[in-house]
Amino acid sequence: MRSRPLVLLSAIALSLLSINPATAASAAGTDHGAAGVRAEDARVLAYWTPARIANAKARDYVRTDSGKMIPNARPGGGSTVTGASWPSGGAIQQRSGRILFSSGGSDWICSGSVVNDSSTSNGYSIVLTAGHCVFDGTDGWSYNFLYMPNFDAEPNYDCATRVDGCWRANLLSAHDDFVPAGFGTDETVRVDYGFARVGLRIAGAGTAELDAATGGYGLNTAAVANSATKWAFGYPAEGKYKGKDLIYCAGPTVDDPYGAPTWGVACNMNGGASGGPWIYGTTDPAVYTTGTLLTSVNSYGYSGLTYMFGPKFTTETQTVYSSAVSGTASSGVSVVCSVGTSAPNC
């Protein structure tokens, strides 16, 4: 049977939102680390000018029957929800957010969420997103990587004035099967997740750690039945979605209908939602519990199917996460790359 084209829910063109160029100057005293780290923070802030945001291009793809990714001009409560504005704020809104990054000389957006680590005073935090938001098979590792939590409450990119701030990634981690080929084959969609290690807040008031400021979620690495309700969240920015509103889908999962080792939930989110978290173990995502766990991310869809698909987290996901924490790759499982304001050579 000929499969439907797969639509990569990758980063989509950014809308023109104001960044104050003067925010770069405020970064110079906000990190208690080395002067080089503070300088890199300032360079990233200075990079994200309104003109760069306005000129950012969409990156959407379809997957052919052979597994090749090609450019595509147009992207294709407990009960089932296929795409609605999240009405309740709370824990999930605070713990998820918008990502800005550069790749291949262009600028993009994705979605992400905060992962709990062992401490809220160790100088760093971990953000979960899609693998194709941290690495591309053609363009390599992402850079100029910023995370903005609670974007629904403050849908702007001015890091100096955002109450919930901005955090810059200094290291990215992806699965060894994802690097260097990038997104496309069944083997790579299986591991389309990535982690960003971010430092302290880079502008505005205070120098808090991200996980101390917002809280995070634990990772689920055990098998979860399709019958269990999964909640998918993200910031889609195409069609009726404008990229400023936290959107959710909820319901039981199904297996990929064309045999990929992933699962899907009924959902109509599109470009910009990539990397947004899937959680389960709760009936109310507005309320945080230790039993509410991250179990997948928004990864891809098929044209003509109102479903979002994502990888199933396993113990390998935990290893890739641990590599982001330690900064050390695990042979045969994870790859790490230190990143800043230019395309890294990792």
Phi, psi and chi 1 to 4 in degrees:
 res  aa     phi    psi   chi1   chi2   chi3   chi4
   1 MET       -  133.4  176.8 -176.6  -66.4      -
   2 ARG   -73.3  128.9 -177.5  177.9  177.8   84.3
   3 SER   -82.1  156.8   63.8      -      -      -
   4 ARG   -72.3  153.0  -61.4  175.3 -175.2  -94.3
   5 PRO   -62.4  139.8  -20.5   31.4      -      -
   6 LEU   -92.0  130.3  176.6  149.5      -      -
   7 VAL  -101.9  116.9  178.9      -      -      -
   8 LEU   -76.6  121.4  174.3   62.3      -      -
   9 LEU   -85.9   61.6  -63.7  173.4      -      -
  10 SER   -84.2 -174.9 -175.1      -      -      -
  11 ALA   -62.2  137.0      -      -      -      -
  12 ILE  -111.7  162.2 -174.7  174.4      -      -
  13 ALA   -54.6  137.5      -      -      -      -
  14 LEU   -78.1  142.7  -60.2  171.0      -      -
  15 SER   -78.8  160.6   58.9      -      -      -
  16 LEU   -79.0  101.9  179.3   55.3      -      -
  17 LEU  -123.5  151.2  -64.1  173.7      -      -
  18 SER   -78.0  129.3  174.8      -      -      -
  19 ILE  -118.2  128.6  -66.9 -178.4      -      -
  20 ASN   -79.5  114.9 -177.6   -4.8      -      -
  21 PRO   -56.8  -24.0  -23.6   33.9      -      -
  22 ALA   -70.2  -13.1      -      -      -      -
  23 THR   -63.2  -24.4   58.3      -      -      -
  24 ALA   -59.1  -39.2      -      -      -      -
  25 ALA   -65.7  -30.5      -      -      -      -
  26 SER   -74.9  -14.1   70.7      -      -      -
  27 ALA   -72.8  -18.6      -      -      -      -
  28 ALA   -66.5  -11.1      -      -      -      -
  29 GLY  -126.5   14.1      -      -      -      -
  30 THR   -94.3  -12.4   60.4      -      -      -
  31 ASP  -116.8  129.8 -164.3  -38.6      -      -
  32 HIS   -84.5   12.0   60.2 -145.8      -      -
  33 GLY   -84.7 -161.0      -      -      -      -
  34 ALA   -65.4  156.1      -      -      -      -
  35 ALA   -60.4  -33.3      -      -      -      -
  36 GLY   -63.7  -37.1      -      -      -      -
  37 VAL   -66.3  -44.1  172.6      -      -      -
  38 ARG   -63.1  -39.3  -64.8 -165.9  -63.2  -91.2
  39 ALA   -65.6  -38.6      -      -      -      -
  40 GLU   -67.9  -38.0 -165.2   75.5  -13.7      -
  41 ASP   -56.2  -47.5  -70.2  -14.3      -      -
  42 ALA   -63.7  -38.1      -      -      -      -
  43 ARG   -65.5  -39.9  -75.8 -168.3  -71.9  -90.6
  44 VAL   -64.9  -43.7  170.0      -      -      -
  45 LEU   -60.8  -42.4  -75.1  170.9      -      -
  46 ALA   -67.1  -29.6      -      -      -      -
  47 TYR   -63.8  -40.6  175.5   83.9      -      -
  48 TRP   -82.0   71.8  -70.9  111.7      -      -
  49 THR   -81.4  160.0   63.0      -      -      -
  50 PRO   -56.1  -36.2  -28.5   36.8      -      -
  51 ALA   -64.3  -41.5      -      -      -      -
  52 ARG   -66.6  -38.6  -75.7 -161.4  170.3   99.4
  53 ILE   -63.4  -45.6  -65.1  173.0      -      -
  54 ALA   -64.3  -32.5      -      -      -      -
  55 ASN   -92.7    0.7  -67.6  -33.7      -      -
  56 ALA   -62.5  144.1      -      -      -      -
  57 LYS  -106.4  154.0  -58.4 -176.3  -62.7  -69.0
  58 ALA   -71.6  145.9      -      -      -      -
  59 ARG  -128.3   97.0  174.1 -180.0  -83.5 -178.5
  60 ASP  -129.4  146.0  -67.3  -70.4      -      -
  61 TYR  -137.6  159.5  -60.8   84.2      -      -
  62 VAL  -117.2  151.1  -64.5      -      -      -
  63 ARG  -102.7  124.0 -174.3 -173.7 -174.7 -156.9
  64 THR   -79.9  173.2   65.3      -      -      -
  65 ASP   -60.8  -27.9  -68.6  -20.8      -      -
  66 SER   -83.6   -4.1   64.8      -      -      -
  67 GLY    92.5    3.4      -      -      -      -
  68 LYS   -78.7  137.5 -178.6 -179.7  178.7 -178.9
  69 MET   -94.0  127.6  -55.8  -59.3  -66.2      -
  70 ILE  -127.6  150.2   59.0  174.8      -      -
  71 PRO   -60.2  144.3  -23.7   34.9      -      -
  72 ASN  -125.0  124.1 -175.6   37.4      -      -
  73 ALA   -65.5  -37.4      -      -      -      -
  74 ARG  -132.6  129.3  -64.1 -168.9   62.6 -178.8
  75 PRO   -71.5  119.8   29.3  -35.5      -      -
  76 GLY   -40.8      -      -      -      -      -
  77 GLY       -   95.3      -      -      -      -
  78 GLY    48.3  -38.4      -      -      -      -
  79 SER   -79.6  165.4   60.0      -      -      -
  80 THR   -66.1  127.5  -61.7      -      -      -
  81 VAL  -127.4  125.6  177.3      -      -      -
  82 THR  -102.0    6.5   60.4      -      -      -
  83 GLY   147.3  100.2      -      -      -      -
  84 ALA  -147.4  155.9      -      -      -      -
  85 SER   -64.2  130.0  176.2      -      -      -
  86 TRP   -70.3  121.0  176.3 -115.0      -      -
  87 PRO   -94.8   -6.9   34.1  -34.7      -      -
  88 SER  -112.7    0.4  -56.3      -      -      -
  89 GLY    56.0 -134.2      -      -      -      -
  90 GLY    73.4 -152.4      -      -      -      -
  91 ALA   -59.9  -46.5      -      -      -      -
  92 ILE   -67.6  -36.4 -175.9   58.9      -      -
  93 GLN   -68.2  -39.7 -176.5  172.4  -57.9      -
  94 GLN   -69.4  -35.9 -168.4   70.4   28.2      -
  95 ARG   -90.0   -1.0  -72.0  165.2  167.8   77.2
  96 SER  -121.4  167.4   59.0      -      -      -
  97 GLY  -175.3 -170.5      -      -      -      -
  98 ARG   -99.2  143.8  162.4   60.9   48.8   78.4
  99 ILE  -119.9  134.6  -68.9  170.0      -      -
 100 LEU  -109.7  139.8  -67.3  176.0      -      -
 101 PHE  -160.4  162.9   66.5   98.7      -      -
 102 SER  -108.7  150.6  -59.3      -      -      -
 103 SER  -159.5  129.8  178.1      -      -      -
 104 GLY    62.1   27.5      -      -      -      -
 105 GLY    82.8    4.6      -      -      -      -
 106 SER  -122.8  170.0  -62.6      -      -      -
 107 ASP  -118.7  143.9  -57.6  -39.3      -      -
 108 TRP  -143.0  169.3  -44.7   95.5      -      -
 109 ILE  -127.8  151.9   61.9  173.6      -      -
 110 CYS  -144.6 -176.3  -85.7      -      -      -
 111 SER  -118.1  162.4  -59.8      -      -      -
 112 GLY  -162.1 -178.1      -      -      -      -
 113 SER  -153.2  162.5   58.3      -      -      -
 114 VAL   -93.4  135.5 -178.1      -      -      -
 115 VAL  -105.6  136.0 -173.1      -      -      -
 116 ASN   -63.2  136.9  -71.8  -31.3      -      -
 117 ASP  -118.7 -170.7   61.0   44.1      -      -
 118 SER   -76.4  -10.5   58.9      -      -      -
 119 SER  -153.5  150.8  171.9      -      -      -
 120 THR  -108.2   20.7   56.7      -      -      -
 121 SER  -142.2   31.6   58.9      -      -      -
 122 ASN  -103.3    2.5   52.0   15.1      -      -
 123 GLY    92.2   -0.3      -      -      -      -
 124 TYR  -149.9  166.6   61.8   81.8      -      -
 125 SER  -143.5  167.5  -55.2      -      -      -
 126 ILE  -121.2  132.0  -54.7  -62.6      -      -
 127 VAL  -113.7  131.4  172.3      -      -      -
 128 LEU   -94.4  138.1  166.7   68.6      -      -
 129 THR  -151.8 -168.7 -172.0      -      -      -
 130 ALA   -80.0  151.9      -      -      -      -
 131 GLY   -59.0  -38.2      -      -      -      -
 132 HIS   -75.8   -1.3   65.3  -98.4      -      -
 133 CYS   -93.3  -13.0  -60.9      -      -      -
 134 VAL  -110.9  -19.2  -57.3      -      -      -
 135 PHE  -150.6  141.8 -178.1   84.3      -      -
 136 ASP  -127.5  138.7  179.4   82.2      -      -
 137 GLY   -62.6  -26.5      -      -      -      -
 138 THR   -95.8  -43.3  -61.1      -      -      -
 139 ASP   -95.1  -10.2  -63.1  -32.5      -      -
 140 GLY    82.8 -152.5      -      -      -      -
 141 TRP   -76.3  148.5  -67.8   92.3      -      -
 142 SER   -74.6  161.9  -58.6      -      -      -
 143 TYR  -152.8 -179.8   51.9  101.1      -      -
 144 ASN    49.7   43.6  -70.0  -37.0      -      -
 145 PHE   -90.9  116.6 -167.3  105.5      -      -
 146 LEU  -123.2  141.4  -79.0 -179.0      -      -
 147 TYR  -116.8  132.4  176.1   75.7      -      -
 148 MET  -124.3  103.4  -75.1  147.3  -75.9      -
 149 PRO   -72.5  160.1   28.6  -35.1      -      -
 150 ASN    54.1   43.3 -161.1   12.0      -      -
 151 PHE   -65.2  -28.9 -164.1   74.1      -      -
 152 ASP   -58.2  -39.7 -171.9  -64.5      -      -
 153 ALA   -75.4  -28.4      -      -      -      -
 154 GLU  -137.8   77.3  -64.6 -178.6  -80.4      -
 155 PRO   -79.1   63.5   29.4  -34.6      -      -
 156 ASN  -144.9  167.0   70.8   76.5      -      -
 157 TYR  -111.9   16.9  -63.7   95.6      -      -
 158 ASP   -85.4   97.4 -169.7  -22.0      -      -
 159 CYS   -64.8  -25.5  -65.8      -      -      -
 160 ALA   -73.7  -26.9      -      -      -      -
 161 THR  -108.0  -15.3   62.4      -      -      -
 162 ARG   -64.3  126.5  -61.2 -171.7   81.0 -105.8
 163 VAL   -59.2  -37.8  172.5      -      -      -
 164 ASP   -91.7    0.3  -69.5  -70.4      -      -
 165 GLY    71.0 -171.2      -      -      -      -
 166 CYS  -139.5  148.0  -62.3      -      -      -
 167 TRP  -132.7  135.2  -81.0  -98.5      -      -
 168 ARG   -99.9  135.6  178.2 -178.4   68.4   83.9
 169 ALA   -81.1  133.9      -      -      -      -
 170 ASN  -110.7   -7.0   51.4   55.1      -      -
 171 LEU  -153.6  139.4 -176.8  137.0      -      -
 172 LEU  -121.5  149.9  -57.4  175.1      -      -
 173 SER  -135.9  135.3  177.3      -      -      -
 174 ALA  -139.9  168.8      -      -      -      -
 175 HIS   -74.4  145.6 -162.7  -74.9      -      -
 176 ASP   -59.8  -28.6 -177.2   73.4      -      -
 177 ASP   -76.0  -15.4  -72.9  -18.7      -      -
 178 PHE   -89.7  -25.9 -158.1   85.2      -      -
 179 VAL  -112.4  126.6  179.6      -      -      -
 180 PRO  -103.7    2.8   37.1  -36.5      -      -
 181 ALA   -71.1  -35.5      -      -      -      -
 182 GLY    79.7 -174.8      -      -      -      -
 183 PHE   -66.5  139.9 -166.4   91.6      -      -
 184 GLY   160.7  -57.4      -      -      -      -
 185 THR   -83.2  167.5   66.3      -      -      -
 186 ASP   -56.8  -37.3  -76.4   -3.0      -      -
 187 GLU   -66.5  -32.9 -174.1   64.3   10.7      -
 188 THR   -85.1  -33.5   59.6      -      -      -
 189 VAL   -66.2  -25.7  -62.1      -      -      -
 190 ARG   -61.2  -28.2  178.9 -175.1   71.5   86.4
 191 VAL  -125.2   36.0  -67.9      -      -      -
 192 ASP   -80.9   64.5 -174.8   28.2      -      -
 193 TYR  -138.2  152.9   47.7   77.2      -      -
 194 GLY  -150.8  161.6      -      -      -      -
 195 PHE  -129.1  142.6  -63.4   90.6      -      -
 196 ALA  -117.7  128.1      -      -      -      -
 197 ARG   -92.8  118.2 -171.9  175.5   72.1 -171.3
 198 VAL  -109.2  149.8  -57.2      -      -      -
 199 GLY   -86.5 -150.5      -      -      -      -
 200 LEU   -79.4  163.6  -56.5 -179.9      -      -
 201 ARG   -51.3  137.0  177.7  172.0  174.7  159.3
 202 ILE  -103.8   -3.7   63.6  174.4      -      -
 203 ALA  -159.0  162.8      -      -      -      -
 204 GLY    81.7 -156.0      -      -      -      -
 205 ALA   -80.0  128.8      -      -      -      -
 206 GLY    81.4  169.1      -      -      -      -
 207 THR  -132.6   46.9   56.4      -      -      -
 208 ALA   -69.5  157.0      -      -      -      -
 209 GLU   -75.8  148.4  -76.6 -171.7   20.4      -
 210 LEU   -61.3  -48.0  174.4   61.7      -      -
 211 ASP   -67.2  -28.2   51.2    3.5      -      -
 212 ALA   -72.3  -32.8      -      -      -      -
 213 ALA   -78.3  -37.3      -      -      -      -
 214 THR  -116.0  -22.1   69.2      -      -      -
 215 GLY    80.3  167.9      -      -      -      -
 216 GLY  -148.0 -172.8      -      -      -      -
 217 TYR  -121.2  155.7  -67.7  108.1      -      -
 218 GLY   -81.2  162.5      -      -      -      -
 219 LEU   -94.7  134.9  -70.4  175.1      -      -
 220 ASN   -93.9  125.6  171.4   70.7      -      -
 221 THR  -119.3    7.8   60.2      -      -      -
 222 ALA   -98.8  158.4      -      -      -      -
 223 ALA   -63.3  140.6      -      -      -      -
 224 VAL  -125.7  132.6  179.8      -      -      -
 225 ALA   -65.5  146.5      -      -      -      -
 226 ASN   -58.4  -28.6  -81.5  -18.1      -      -
 227 SER   -71.1  -18.7   57.4      -      -      -
 228 ALA   -73.5  138.4      -      -      -      -
 229 THR   -68.8  129.4  -64.4      -      -      -
 230 LYS  -112.1  145.5  -39.5  -59.0 -172.6  -58.6
 231 TRP  -115.3  120.2  -57.5   76.8      -      -
 232 ALA  -107.1  135.0      -      -      -      -
 233 PHE  -130.2  152.3  -68.2   84.4      -      -
 234 GLY   178.9  178.6      -      -      -      -
 235 TYR  -117.9   72.2  -74.6   92.4      -      -
 236 PRO   -64.5  152.0   26.4  -34.7      -      -
 237 ALA  -140.8   27.5      -      -      -      -
 238 GLU  -122.3  156.9  -65.5  174.2  -38.4      -
 239 GLY    59.4 -125.9      -      -      -      -
 240 LYS   -72.1  -15.1   67.5  178.5 -177.2  178.3
 241 TYR   -90.9  139.6  -62.2  123.6      -      -
 242 LYS  -113.8    2.8  -53.8  -53.8  177.9 -175.0
 243 GLY    83.8    0.8      -      -      -      -
 244 LYS  -107.6   -9.8  -59.1  178.8 -178.5 -179.1
 245 ASP  -114.9  131.2 -169.5   15.6      -      -
 246 LEU   -72.1  119.8 -177.4   61.8      -      -
 247 ILE  -108.6  147.1  -57.4  -61.0      -      -
 248 TYR  -134.8  156.2   80.7  106.7      -      -
 249 CYS  -131.6  150.0  -56.6      -      -      -
 250 ALA  -149.7  143.2      -      -      -      -
 251 GLY   156.9 -179.8      -      -      -      -
 252 PRO   -72.6  155.7   28.5  -35.1      -      -
 253 THR   -94.1  161.6   44.5      -      -      -
 254 VAL  -129.4  159.7  -61.1      -      -      -
 255 ASP   -75.5  153.5  -67.3  -32.5      -      -
 256 ASP   -57.9  127.1 -178.1  -69.0      -      -
 257 PRO   -70.6  -11.3   25.8  -34.7      -      -
 258 TYR  -114.4   18.5  -55.7  105.8      -      -
 259 GLY    94.2   -3.1      -      -      -      -
 260 ALA   -65.1  145.4      -      -      -      -
 261 PRO   -80.1   55.2   29.9  -34.3      -      -
 262 THR  -131.7 -176.5   56.1      -      -      -
 263 TRP  -139.0  163.5   51.9    2.6      -      -
 264 GLY  -136.7  156.1      -      -      -      -
 265 VAL  -127.7  142.8   62.9      -      -      -
 266 ALA   -56.8  122.8      -      -      -      -
 267 CYS  -170.0  144.3 -165.5      -      -      -
 268 ASN  -118.9   19.4   64.9    6.1      -      -
 269 MET   -62.9  155.5  -78.0 -166.6  -78.8      -
 270 ASN  -136.8 -155.5   50.6   31.9      -      -
 271 GLY   -52.2  137.0      -      -      -      -
 272 GLY   102.8  -22.3      -      -      -      -
 273 ALA   -82.7  -11.5      -      -      -      -
 274 SER   -50.7  134.7  -80.1      -      -      -
 275 GLY    86.6   -8.5      -      -      -      -
 276 GLY   -61.7  148.2      -      -      -      -
 277 PRO   -78.3  146.0   31.7  -37.7      -      -
 278 TRP  -105.0  127.8  -69.1   24.0      -      -
 279 ILE  -121.6  157.8   60.0  174.1      -      -
 280 TYR  -150.2  172.5   97.5  107.3      -      -
 281 GLY    92.3   17.8      -      -      -      -
 282 THR  -145.9  155.3 -178.7      -      -      -
 283 THR  -107.5   -3.5   57.8      -      -      -
 284 ASP  -147.5   93.6 -176.4    4.7      -      -
 285 PRO   -63.3  -12.3  -26.3   37.2      -      -
 286 ALA   -71.3  -18.9      -      -      -      -
 287 VAL  -109.2  124.2  178.2      -      -      -
 288 TYR   -81.9  133.8  173.4   73.8      -      -
 289 THR  -135.3  157.2   70.2      -      -      -
 290 THR   -67.0  -18.1   55.7      -      -      -
 291 GLY   -84.4   -5.7      -      -      -      -
 292 THR   -84.1  115.9  -54.3      -      -      -
 293 LEU  -127.3  151.1  -59.8  173.5      -      -
 294 LEU   -78.7  128.3  -63.9  159.7      -      -
 295 THR  -128.3   -5.4 -165.5      -      -      -
 296 SER  -174.7  179.5 -171.6      -      -      -
 297 VAL  -137.1  157.9  -64.8      -      -      -
 298 ASN   -62.9  126.9  -60.8  -35.9      -      -
 299 SER  -125.6  -56.3  176.6      -      -      -
 300 TYR  -158.3  168.4   68.2   91.9      -      -
 301 GLY  -141.6  172.0      -      -      -      -
 302 TYR  -111.7  137.5  -69.8   99.5      -      -
 303 SER   -61.1  135.4   62.8      -      -      -
 304 GLY    89.1   -7.9      -      -      -      -
 305 LEU  -116.6  129.4  -68.0 -179.0      -      -
 306 THR   -89.9   66.6  -51.7      -      -      -
 307 TYR  -140.3  145.2  -85.6   83.7      -      -
 308 MET  -104.4  136.1  175.1   75.2   70.1      -
 309 PHE  -115.5  153.1  -67.6   87.4      -      -
 310 GLY  -155.4  165.1      -      -      -      -
 311 PRO   -72.2  154.5   28.7  -35.6      -      -
 312 LYS   -93.9  119.6  -61.1  177.7 -179.2 -179.7
 313 PHE   -67.9  141.3  -72.1  176.2      -      -
 314 THR  -136.1 -173.5   68.3      -      -      -
 315 THR   -62.7  -25.1   54.9      -      -      -
 316 GLU   -65.8  -34.4  -68.4 -178.4  -16.0      -
 317 THR   -60.8  -41.6  -45.9      -      -      -
 318 GLN   -61.9  -38.6 -178.5   69.6   37.6      -
 319 THR   -65.7  -42.5  -60.0      -      -      -
 320 VAL   -63.6  -40.8  178.3      -      -      -
 321 TYR   -60.6  -47.3  157.4   79.2      -      -
 322 SER   -61.3  -32.7  -62.9      -      -      -
 323 SER   -67.8  -34.0  -68.5      -      -      -
 324 ALA   -65.9  -38.8      -      -      -      -
 325 VAL   -65.7  -47.9  172.2      -      -      -
 326 SER   -84.7  -23.8   67.8      -      -      -
 327 GLY    78.8   12.3      -      -      -      -
 328 THR  -121.1  127.5  -57.1      -      -      -
 329 ALA   -69.9  153.2      -      -      -      -
 330 SER  -109.8  114.2  178.2      -      -      -
 331 SER   -52.7  127.0  179.1      -      -      -
 332 GLY    83.2   -3.2      -      -      -      -
 333 VAL  -128.4  -47.7 -179.7      -      -      -
 334 SER  -131.8  157.5   64.1      -      -      -
 335 VAL  -132.8  140.0 -175.0      -      -      -
 336 VAL  -124.7  156.8  -60.3      -      -      -
 337 CYS  -149.2  128.2 -176.6      -      -      -
 338 SER   -76.6  134.5  -64.0      -      -      -
 339 VAL  -132.4  156.2  -62.7      -      -      -
 340 GLY  -149.8 -120.8      -      -      -      -
 341 THR  -105.5    5.4   51.7      -      -      -
 342 SER  -138.6  160.0   58.9      -      -      -
 343 ALA   -58.0  119.4      -      -      -      -
 344 PRO   -77.3  154.8   28.2  -33.2      -      -
 345 ASN  -109.6   78.9 -176.2   21.5      -      -
 346 CYS  -104.2      -  -65.9      -      -      -
